[in-house]
Amino acid sequence: MAVMNADSGAVIQTLPIGDHVDASAFDPATRNIFNANGEGTITVIHQESPDKYSVLETVKTLPRAKTMTLDPKTHQLFLSTAEAGQFEVLVVGK
């Protein structure tokens, strides 16, 4: 993931995330960024300041669970995937 200054276009920092990212979400209350990866993980990055970011953890989900949304009220993530013809919704929270 590359963090850029929107005004200047300068790259502030790059961080490792998984392959085949389909969705990213930012929770302003926690200042956490979530990247859902097709390999079956969510990379959680924390914004320590506007110029400093760190990887907090990598959460295991399911392969191909990379379409994601964040509920800003509950701070839960919802991801969709399909396994053996079955549609599944994963709920990820603290």
C-alpha positions as CSV (number, residue, x, y, z in Angstrom):
1,M,0.0,0.0,0.0
2,A,1.3,3.4,-0.9
3,V,0.3,6.5,1.2
4,M,0.6,9.7,-0.7
5,N,0.2,13.4,0.0
6,A,-2.9,14.4,-2.0
7,D,-1.6,17.9,-2.5
8,S,1.9,17.2,-3.8
9,G,1.6,13.6,-5.0
10,A,4.7,12.7,-2.9
11,V,4.8,9.1,-1.5
12,I,4.9,9.3,2.3
13,Q,5.3,5.6,3.0
14,T,4.8,2.2,1.5
15,L,3.6,-0.8,3.5
16,P,3.4,-4.5,2.7
17,I,-0.1,-5.9,2.2
18,G,-1.3,-9.2,0.7
19,D,-1.9,-10.0,-3.0
20,H,-5.1,-9.3,-5.0
21,V,-6.5,-6.5,-2.9
22,D,-10.1,-5.7,-3.9
23,A,-11.2,-3.4,-1.1
24,S,-9.7,-1.0,1.4
25,A,-11.5,0.8,4.2
26,F,-10.5,3.5,6.7
27,D,-12.1,3.8,10.2
28,P,-11.7,7.4,11.3
29,A,-12.6,6.6,14.9
30,T,-9.7,4.1,15.3
31,R,-7.5,5.5,12.5
32,N,-7.1,1.9,11.2
33,I,-6.9,1.0,7.5
34,F,-8.1,-2.4,6.4
35,N,-7.0,-4.1,3.1
36,A,-8.9,-7.2,2.1
37,N,-6.7,-9.6,0.2
38,G,-7.8,-12.4,-2.2
39,E,-5.3,-14.8,-0.5
40,G,-7.6,-14.8,2.6
41,T,-6.3,-12.1,4.9
42,I,-7.0,-8.6,6.0
43,T,-4.0,-6.4,6.6
44,V,-4.6,-3.9,9.4
45,I,-2.6,-0.7,9.3
46,H,-2.7,2.0,11.9
47,Q,-2.3,5.7,11.1
48,E,-0.1,7.0,14.0
49,S,0.1,10.5,12.4
50,P,-0.5,11.9,8.9
51,D,3.1,10.9,8.0
52,K,3.5,7.6,9.9
53,Y,1.7,4.3,9.4
54,S,2.4,0.8,10.8
55,V,1.1,-2.7,10.2
56,L,-0.7,-3.9,13.3
57,E,-1.6,-7.4,12.2
58,T,-2.7,-9.7,9.5
59,V,-6.1,-11.3,10.1
60,K,-6.9,-14.7,8.5
61,T,-10.2,-14.9,6.7
62,L,-11.1,-17.2,3.8
63,P,-9.6,-17.4,0.3
64,R,-11.2,-15.0,-2.2
65,A,-12.9,-13.0,0.7
66,K,-11.8,-9.7,-0.7
67,T,-15.0,-7.7,-1.3
68,M,-15.5,-5.7,2.0
69,T,-17.3,-2.9,3.7
70,L,-16.9,-1.3,7.1
71,D,-19.7,-0.4,9.5
72,P,-18.4,2.8,11.1
73,K,-20.8,2.6,14.0
74,T,-19.9,-1.0,15.1
75,H,-16.3,-0.9,13.6
76,Q,-17.1,-4.4,12.1
77,L,-16.0,-5.5,8.7
78,F,-18.2,-7.5,6.4
79,L,-16.7,-9.6,3.6
80,S,-18.3,-11.8,1.0
81,T,-17.0,-15.0,-0.5
82,A,-18.3,-18.2,-2.1
83,E,-17.3,-21.8,-1.3
84,A,-18.7,-24.9,-3.0
85,G,-21.6,-22.9,-4.5
86,Q,-22.5,-21.3,-1.1
87,F,-22.5,-17.6,-0.6
88,E,-21.0,-16.6,2.7
89,V,-20.7,-13.3,4.6
90,L,-17.9,-13.0,7.1
91,V,-18.1,-10.6,10.0
92,V,-14.8,-9.5,11.5
93,G,-14.6,-7.4,14.6
94,K,-12.5,-7.0,17.8
